[in-house]
């Protein structure tokens, strides 16, 4: 009994999230044209253009599962998990949305799905 309590006390704490949650709402578009190279993201807890300033330049990642396993550099085992990396570039409108450019354009199936906005790099 005492051993179990000792194990619980010395167990390392699990690290928290190092990213903010966001939703991929769609592509930048006009009335007739759509620009797939620019994604629009709605970040949780951001409701004004001024609040988006902190997130400009931050890295963002779309994490998804693919059908086939592939080897990833730095990992021993092959994995189905893939990532498309991008960067928050500027605000979009006045209600807290941001524009982001990804290395490969996000697929349309990603609309409404979760994007991770990392807390790095720091601009200060």
C-alpha positions as MATLAB code, in Angstrom:
seq = 'XXXXXXXXXXXXXXXXXXXXXXXXXXXXXXXXXXXXXXXXXXXXXXXXXXXXXXXXXXXXXXXXXXXXXXXXXXXXXXXXXXXXXXXXXXXXXXXXXXXXXXXXXXXXXXXXXXXXXXXXXXXX';
ca = [
       0.000    0.000    0.000;
       2.779    2.402    0.989;
       4.761    1.426   -2.133;
       1.846    2.337   -4.419;
       1.544    5.777   -2.822;
       5.299    6.300   -3.209;
       5.090    5.414   -6.918;
       2.228    7.884   -7.440;
       4.154   10.650   -5.681;
       7.319   10.155   -7.756;
       5.603    9.633  -11.113;
       6.564   12.423  -13.543;
       3.824   14.851  -14.473;
       2.485   14.582  -17.986;
       3.386   17.636  -20.067;
       0.523   19.870  -21.142;
      -0.366   20.892  -24.678;
       2.250   23.022  -26.406;
      -0.192   24.238  -29.040;
      -3.494   26.089  -29.402;
      -6.454   24.480  -31.076;
      -7.752   25.931  -34.326;
     -10.258   24.941  -36.998;
      -9.595   25.029  -40.743;
     -12.650   26.945  -41.934;
     -11.873   27.141  -45.647;
      -9.698   28.766  -48.274;
      -9.220   32.467  -48.982;
     -11.749   33.347  -51.641;
     -13.608   36.054  -53.444;
     -17.016   35.855  -55.028;
     -15.844   33.734  -57.952;
     -12.246   32.676  -57.231;
     -10.802   30.478  -54.512;
      -7.118   30.489  -53.502;
      -6.255   27.015  -52.201;
      -2.736   28.077  -51.240;
      -4.070   30.248  -48.396;
      -6.000   28.549  -45.577;
      -8.271   30.377  -43.127;
      -8.018   29.276  -39.484;
     -10.256   30.122  -36.529;
      -8.182   29.906  -33.339;
      -9.991   28.997  -30.100;
     -10.362   31.970  -27.759;
      -9.428   34.605  -30.350;
     -12.292   36.937  -31.224;
     -10.670   40.234  -32.310;
      -8.120   41.278  -34.903;
      -5.848   42.731  -32.189;
      -5.712   39.332  -30.409;
      -4.365   37.630  -33.557;
      -1.130   39.648  -33.349;
       0.428   37.109  -30.948;
      -0.083   34.228  -33.411;
       1.506   35.850  -36.480;
       4.550   33.854  -37.586;
       3.654   30.836  -35.432;
       4.004   27.353  -36.931;
       0.859   25.313  -37.476;
       0.354   21.650  -38.228;
      -2.425   19.560  -39.748;
      -2.022   16.058  -38.274;
      -3.902   13.222  -39.974;
      -3.848    9.469  -40.430;
      -3.125    7.958  -43.832;
      -3.908    4.486  -45.129;
      -0.317    3.224  -45.473;
       2.485    3.204  -42.939;
       5.641    5.055  -43.921;
       9.028    5.443  -42.263;
       9.646    8.840  -40.721;
      13.119   10.269  -40.140;
      14.125   10.066  -36.490;
      11.666    7.266  -35.664;
      12.311    3.542  -35.517;
       8.868    2.280  -36.529;
       6.744    3.191  -39.520;
       3.599    5.154  -38.737;
       0.278    6.033  -40.349;
       0.392    9.533  -38.876;
       1.371   12.333  -41.257;
       1.735   16.092  -40.828;
       1.451   19.077  -43.149;
       3.332   22.058  -41.701;
       2.488   25.710  -42.254;
       2.823   29.205  -40.844;
       0.314   31.844  -39.732;
       0.894   34.790  -42.057;
      -1.609   37.554  -41.243;
      -5.068   38.313  -39.808;
      -8.186   37.793  -41.927;
     -11.075   40.146  -41.243;
     -11.925   41.646  -37.859;
     -13.314   38.648  -35.972;
     -10.090   36.839  -35.076;
      -9.534   34.565  -38.090;
      -6.022   34.213  -39.498;
      -4.507   33.257  -42.841;
      -1.924   30.504  -43.049;
       0.258   29.086  -45.814;
       1.084   25.384  -45.709;
       3.961   23.620  -47.473;
       1.421   21.558  -49.401;
      -2.091   22.932  -49.795;
      -4.510   21.496  -47.253;
      -6.973   18.994  -48.727;
     -10.637   19.992  -48.905;
     -11.416   17.023  -46.615;
      -9.606   18.916  -43.842;
     -12.283   21.649  -43.705;
     -13.822   21.775  -40.253;
     -10.977   19.660  -38.843;
      -8.468   20.494  -36.117;
      -5.222   22.381  -36.787;
      -2.507   22.743  -34.145;
      -1.057   26.255  -33.801;
       2.281   25.837  -32.038;
       3.561   28.282  -29.434;
       6.791   28.809  -31.367;
       8.681   30.616  -32.799;
       8.603   33.571  -30.424;
       8.702   37.044  -31.971;
       9.675   38.933  -28.824;
];
